[in-house]
Amino acid sequence: MKVGIIGFNIFSPGGTSRSNLNVTKEFNQEKVDVVIYNARPFSATDILTLRHQEKLSNRVTFQMIQEIGKDQTIDVYIITRETFFVLGQLIKHHFPNAMVIGEIHAPLSLLPENLAQDLYGLDWVRVATESIKKEFQTKYNYSSILVHHVSTHHLSLPESKLQNETSNLYVLSRFEDDVKDISYAIRLLDYLVHYCDAKHMKLYIEGYGPSEMLYRNLINDYGLHANVFFNQGTPVDYIYFSTSRYETFGYSIIEALAKGKRAILYPGEDGVLREIYGNPNNIQWISKDVQRDAMRILRFVDAVQKVNYRQALAVIANPRNYVALYEQALLQFKKQKQKNWKLLKSEEEIWGSILADQVERIPLIYKLYNSVKDKPIVGPLVTSAPVKKTVKSVFDFVQERKNNRKQSLEVQEDIFFIESFHGKSFSGDPKYIALWIKKNRPNAKIFVSSVNQLVDMEVRHFGMESVRLGSLRYQQMFRKSKYVIVNGNTLDKVGKSPNQVIIQTWHGLPLKKMVADLEDPKHRKQELTAFLPRMKKWDYLLSSSTFNTKLFTSAFALSENPELKILELGAPRNAYLIQNRSSYSEKSRIHMKYFNRPFNPEKKVYFILSNVAKASTR
């Protein structure tokens, strides 16, 4: 057997790179030749360094991804990046007797939207657990599935001994809060330190990424400077801490456990982590309920005990023979009658989809930038923040135009798009309509416009997905949504897709003179010219009374849109307040949300609104 492993960049750190290296070493042990196809460029020095670090034999060779389809001796191809699954067609076209396996490393909810059509060239799909297998079968109507988690070849069992006492929590992660949710860890520490008076608790956060400023702002807002430490090294003793929304395995988790550390883990929204690790006494599972999690953590920190690692780390103690698994799959594959493979796309289209955003088709300005950034005199100039920002803007513009040309405008019945105050918050009538949809249409996909990570946090709290205002993802989801619910004007550049329904809830009452009611003729004409094309996209306008309808009709010149239907149904946000005015549990939830403390009905809370102090016993 000869194996080809296809990935993005085995020379950079990451879970998929670690998985690929582990499997490669297992093949090495069994004297199986491996060709690693890399999407990112690499040098002879990169190869020498990796061989030395990982102790790889000369049976492992390295090729650029463009060399796929030239080696007739490869029996098994393992594709380890979901966006590369389309290469399966190309491989089967050239070598129909080669077996192609696609490995799922990302959570199912984060897989590419066009994955279903890219399964065509695969003989098997590898997933981590039985629950993922069942969900994958249902979602994609695909049955050729292998179930085994990634290899732990680089790890061994620690000694079973009494663990050290520690109140240090340690997070090692990329700072992408939409997936990793480190903001919850910071919020939880605030509750522990300032409400539970557990001032001995420390949180060490190590990593990098776009959410770093969010975390620093949260630390400042919560007053946790003495308890949270950023990239200041790993403490000697610690409890590994993960609050990630999704993990399909978690190498950083298993590596900490293999060092004899304990772990506090969120099982993931799909429960996969708990399915893999079970319920050993060196792991404390949390639920993202701040009050309950705080009590669990305090008990866990104090409950130091001896761990039987053979039971606690079954994934290391009882390793699978991955070579045998793939040999069995290959044997089963060879017994099947091979069909004639026909490309669904041309070879040019396949390579275009792989290379366009990954490797080669980078705009000329980026190529020029990379060629001069290390040069004297010119280098410091082009690497300055303003120039880098301009380069990125041009690159994003080119990418957006290219992807927009490919974007299908076909709307989907189960997709809803929500926007409150142009993404500056998740509130008002659109929010409470979204909550109703979430409750009554559990299979619906709800996307919410957001301008920053604070809004993202609020959106994720309700189990919805945020999209950055004006981004490519924003435009794609807006155009695919059957129902768009807003309380202001939509972005002009997103237009309106065929068969799409736009529901306008408007954010206030037009008691002041607006648009068509403006007294200055020049100003009125300017406002109407800009406003009318936007208003004509509305299908429904929500109004709370006949009086409001009269004001809307005049101010917005609604007669210019004869197809518009006005619904005098009241305001969803007010209906929510009326329905829950006596609800203790809802008052408790709101109080916990804004103050991160339990609700005390005996304690008064004062809100300052428009310089007027108003007392509330909520």
N, C-alpha and C positions, 0 to 999 in steps of 0.2 A: 504494500500500500504506500502511495505517495500522496501527500496532503498539501493543498494550497490554502493558506489562511489570508483572507482579504479584510483589511481594516483601514482605519483613517490614518493613525500615526502611532506605531508601536514604540517609537523612540521618545514619546512624551508620557508623563505620568497620567494615571487614570484607571478606573476600574476595568474598562474593556481592554486596555493595554495589558494590565496585570493578568486578566483572564487568558488573553492570547498567549502571553509568555508562559503561563503555567501549563497550558495544554501543549504548547510547543515542546516544553521540557519533558512532558510525559511521553510524547511521541519520540523524543530523543532517546529516552531510556530504553525504548523498545526498538531502537535502531530504524526508525521510520524517517524517511526524508521529508522535510518540510520546506515549502517555498512561501515566504511571507510577502504578500503584495501590499505595498504601502501607498496611500494616496498622497501623503506629503513628501516632498523631496527630502533626501537624506544623503549623507556623505560616507566615505570610507571610514572616517573617524567615528561617526555615529555607530557603524556596524562593529568596529573593534571594541568600542566602549561597552556596547550592549553584550557582546559575546563574553567579555571579561566579567561584567557585573552579574550576568545570569548564567555563566558557565555553559554557553551553548556550543555544541560541536559544529564541525564543518558540514554536517548533514542538513544544517539550516542555512538557506540562502535567501537573499533579499532582492526583490524586484519592484520597480515602479508599477503602479496599478495598470498602466497602459499596456503592460506586457501580457495581461490576461488574454488567453486564447491562442497562445503560441507554443505552449508546452503540452505535447500529446501524452506525456507519461503520467500526468496527475490523475489519480483515481477519485479523490474526494476534495471538493472545494467547500470551505467553511466561510460564509460571509458574515462578518461580525458587526456590521453597521446597517441599520434598517433601511436607510436611504440608498444603500448600495444593492439591495435585493434585486433590482432591475437587471443587474449584471448576470443573474441566473439565466435569463433568456439568451444572452450572448454566449455564455459557456455551453449551454445545451445545443445551441445552434452549431457551434464548432465541434463539440465533443458530446454527442448525445449519450454516450456510455459512461460519462463521468457523473458522479453523484454530487448534488449541490444541496448544502444545508444552510439555512438562514437562522442565525442566532438572534433571539429577542433579548436585548440588554436593557431597553427602556421600558418604563411602565406602560401598560396597554393604553392608558388614557392619554399618553404623550406620543404615541406612534404617529407617523406621517399619515395624512388623510388619504393619500393615494396608495396606501400599502396593499390593499386588496388586489389590485391589478398587478402589483410587482411580485405576488406569490406564485405567479404563473410558472416561472422558471425554476422553482424550488422543488426538490424531492422530499425534503423534510424541513420542519421548523422546530428549533430547540427552544423550550421555555423552562423556567426555573421550578415551577411547582404544579401540582395537579389542579389547583384552583385556577391558575393562569391558563392551563390547558383547556379547561372547560369553558372559560370565558372567551378564549381565542377561537375555539371551535364554533361557539355560538355567534360571535361577532363577524367572523370571516368565512364561516361555512367551510372550514379547512380541517381535515382529519389526520394528516400525516405529521404527527407531533411527537417529538422526543422530549421526555421530561428528565432533566437533571440540572442542578445548580452549577454554577461555575466552579472551576477547580480551585482547591486550596493547597496546591502542591508546595507552595513556598512557606507553608506554616507547619508548626509541630505543636503538640500538646505541652502546656506548661506543667510544672510540678503542682500536685495537689497539696496546698498548704494554706494556713490561715492568712487571709488577706489583710493588708494594712488598712488601718483606719484613715479615712480622708474625707474631707468635705469639699474637695476640688472637683468641679465638673469640667470636662474637657470636650470641646467641639472641634473637629477637623473636617472642613468642608469648603467647597466653593461657595462664595457669597451670592447665591441666587435665591432670594427669599421666596419667589413664587413656587419653588420646589422644596428648598431646604427649610424654610420657615424658622430660621434662627431668631426672628423677632419674637416668636412665642417663648423661646428659651429665656430671652431677656425679660420679657414680661413676667414669666414665672419666677425669675430670680428677684424681681422687684417685690413680688408678693412674699416670698420667703424671707427676704432681708428686712423689709419695712413693715410688714404686717405680722409675720410669724416671729419676728425679732431674731432670725437665724443669721446674724451678722457674720458668722464664721463661714458661711457659704461663699465660695468663689467660683467664677465662671471664666475659663480660659477659651478664647476663640481664636483659631488659627486657620488661615486661608487667604483667599483673595477673590475679588469679583465685584460686580456692579452694585451690590447692595450694601457695601461697607459704610457709605455715608448714612444710610437709613439706620444702621445699627449704632453708629456713633451718636446720632441724634436721639435715638431711644435711650441710650445710656445716659445722655445728658439730661433728658426730660425726667427720667426716673431717679436721677441722682445716685447712680451706681458706679461712680468713678473708682471707689475703693474696693469694688467687688467684681468688676468685669475687666479683663485684660485682653488686649488685641495684639496678636502676633508677638508676644513677649516670651516665647518659648514654651515647651511642654513641661508641666510640673512632673516631678519624680513620681508622686502618687496621685492618682486621679480615678474618677469614675467616668467612663466614656458616655457622652450624652448626645442623642440624636433625636431631633424633632421633625425630621424630613417627612414631607407629605407622602413621598414614594421612595422606596428602595427595593430593587429587585434582588439584592443580596447584601451589599454593604461591606466592601473589603475593609474599610477603616474600622468598622465594628468588629469584624472577626479578627483583625490584626491586634486590636486592643485586648480582646478576650484571650487571644493566644499568648499575650504577655502577662496573663494572670490578673488583668483588670476586670472590674465589674462594669456593667452598662445599664444605663437608664434609656429606654427606647420607646419611641412611638411606633406602633406596629405598621403604620402606613394606612392611608385611606382605603387601600385594598386588602390590608391584613396580611400581606405576603411575608413580612419579616417574622411575624409570630409563627407563621406556618413553617418557616425554615428553621428557626432557632428553638421553638418549643417554649417551655416555661421552667427553665433551670433556676436555681437559687442565686446565680450570679447575674441575673437580669431582672430589672424591675420595669414592667410595662406601664406606660402612662396613657391617658385618654384625651389630653388637651382640654381638660376641665381644671382650671387653675387651682381651685380650692382642694379638690380631691388629689390632684397630682402633687401639690405641696406636701400634703400629709403622707403620701406614699414615699416621696423622696426623703423626708425627714426620718421615717421609719427605716428605710433602706440604708441610709447613710450610717445609722447606728447599729444595724444588724449585721455586723461583720461575722462571717462564719467560714468554715472550711468547705471547699468546692471539689466535688468529684468531676474533674474535667473530662473524663472519658464519657460521662453521661451528659455533661453540660455542653460539650463541643463535639457532638456526634458527627458533624460535617467534616471535622478534622480526624476524629478518632476512627471513623469508618469511611475512608476515602473510596470513591468509585474508581474503577479502572476505565478511564475515559477512552483509552486506545481500544479496549475490548468493546466498549459501547459503540464506537464508530465502526469497528470491524463488523459487528453484528448488523448494524444498519446497512453497511455496504453489501453484506451477504444477502440480506433481504431484498435490497434494491436490485441486485444482479439476477435474482430469481424472477423478477417481474419482467413482463414483455415491454420493451422500450418503445415508446411512441415516436412518431415523426414530429420533430419540433419546428414550429413556425414562429418567426419573430413577430411580436405584436407591434414592435416599433422598429425603425431602421437602426442599423448600427450607429449611424451618425447621431440619431436622436438619443440613443442610450448613452453614448459617451458624452453627449452634450449635457444630459441631465446629471451625470456624475461629475463632470469637470467644470461646469459653468460656475457654480458657487464654491467649489471645493479647492480646485487646484490651478487650472491654467487660464481660464478666461477672466483674468483680472484686468480692469481698465488700465489704459496706458499710464494714467497718472500714478497709479499704485506701483506699477513696475518701475517707473522713473524714480519714485520716492524710495523704493527699496535699493535701487542702484546707487543712490547718492547719500543716503542717510548716515553712512559711516565715513564719508569723505571729510577731510579737514576743511575748515571755513564754511563750505556749503552745508555740511552735515548738521551743525548746531542750528543753522537757520531753518532747515526743512523739518527738524524734529521739534521745533518750538511749538507750544500749545496752540497758538492761532493757526499755524500752517497745518498741523495735524487735524485740527477741527475742520478746516476747509476741505482737506483731502477726504476725510470721512464723509462729509456732506455730499461731495461730488460722487463718491462711491455709492452711497446710499441712494442717491437720486438715479444713477444708472441702473442699479439693481432693482429699484422700485419700478422703473419704466419697463425693464425687461420682464419682470415677473407679472406686472399688470397685463401685459400682452397675452400671457399664458392663462390668466385667471378666468375661470368659467364664471358666468354671471347667473347660473342656475340656482334658484333659491331652494332651500330645504325646509320642509314643514316643521321639523323638530328643533330648528335653531331660532333663538330669540336674541335680539340685540337691545341693550339697555344703555341709556345715557342720561345722566343727571348733571345739569349745570356744566355742560361741555366737558365732562369727565373730572371736574374739580372736586366732586364728592360722590358718594353713593347714597342718595337720600331722596326725599320727596316722593311724589306719586310714582315715578318709574321704579323706585326701590320696592315699594309695597306691592306693585303689580308683579314685579319679578319674584317676590317672596310667595305670592299666590301661585304663580306658574310653577315655582320650585316644589310647592306642596302638592299641587293637583296634577302636574305633568312631570312625574319623577324621571322620565326618560328624556326630557327636554335638555338641550344644550343652551346654556344662558351665558352670553358674553357681555361684559360690562366695560364701558369706556372709562379710562383712568388717565390722569396726567402725572401721577407720581406713585411711589411705593406705599405711602400712607393709605391712599385710596385702594391700592392693591390688597393691603392687609384686611381692610373692611370687606372687600368683595370676596376674598378667600374664606373669611369667617363664615359666610353664608353658603359656602360650597359652590361658588360660581367662578368663572374664569375672567380675569381682567385682561384688557388689550389696550396698549398705549395709544392715546389719541393721535390719529393721523398716520400711524405706522402701517406698514404693509399688511401685517396681521389684522389690524383694525379694519382696513379697507376690504380685505378678503372676507372677514366674518360679517361685516356690515352687509356686503353684497349677497352673501349666501343666506342671510336671515330672512325668513318669511315675515316675521313681525319685528318692527323696529319701534321701540317705545322711548320717547324723549320728552324733555320739558323745555326745549329751546330749539333753535335752528340746527339742522344737521350740516356737516361739512359739505361744501359745494362739490369737492372733488370726488366724493363717493357716489354722487348721483342717486338714482333709484333703479333697482333691478326690475325686470318684468315680473309681474305677479307678486310683487312685494307690497306689504301693508305697513304704512307708517301711521302710528298712533301718537298724536300730540297731546300732552297733558299740561302744557305751559306752566311756568313756575310761579306765576303771581296773578294779580288782578290788574287789568289795565285802567286803574283809576287815574293815573297820570296820562297825559296826552301822548300817544305813541303813533308812529308810522303814518297811517292815513288821517289821523286826527291832529297831526301837528299843524300849528297855525302858520308857520313860516312856509310859503309856497315852495321855495327852493329846497329847503331841508326836507319837506314832505315828499317832493319828487325824488330826491336822492334816496330816501329811506324806502319808498315804494318800489323803486327800480331794483334795489337789492333784495327786498323782502318777498315780493310777489312770486318769483320763481321758486323760492324755498317753500312758501306756503302752499303752492299748487301741487307739491309732492305729498301733502297730508291727505290721508284717507279718512281719518277720524280725529275729532277734537273733543277732548273731555272737558266738560263744564260742570260747575257745581250748582248752578241755578239759572233761571231764565234771565235774571238781571245780568249775570256774568256773560251769558250768551250774547246779549244785546251789546255789551261793551266790546267783546271779542269781534263781533260782526263788523262793528264800526271801525275799530282801531286797526284790524288786520285785513280789511276789505275782503271779507270772506265770500262776497258775491262773485268774486273773480274765480272761485273754485266751486262751480255748481255741483260737482260730484262729492264734495266734502260732506260727511255725516257728522252732526254734532250730537254728542251723547251727554245729556244732563243727568249724570249718575252720581254726582258728588265727588269728593276728593278721597282717593284710597288712603292717603296718609292720615286724614282725619278719621276715617272709618276705623283704622287701626287703633288710634288713640281712644275712641269711644268704646270699642269692643274690649279694650284691655285696661280701662280706667280703674277697675277694682282688682286687677290681677296682681297678686303678691309676687308670683313667680316671674311675671314680665317686668315688674318694677325691679326685682332682684337682678334679672338679666341685664337690664339697661344700666343699673348702678354698677354692676361688675364690669360692664363694657367700658364705661367712661372713667371709673375711679379705680378699677382693679382691686376692689375691696368688697367684702360682703355687705349686703344691704342691712341697714339698721333703721327700722321705722321710727325709732325714738329720736334719731339724730337728724337735725335740720341741715339742709344743704342750700347754700345761697348761690344763685346765678346772677351775674351782672349782664343785663341786656340793655343796650342803648343808654348806658350810664344811669339806668334805673335799677336799684336792687330789688329783686323779687324773691321772697322766701318760698321754699318748697319743701314739703316733708316727704317727697318721693324717695 
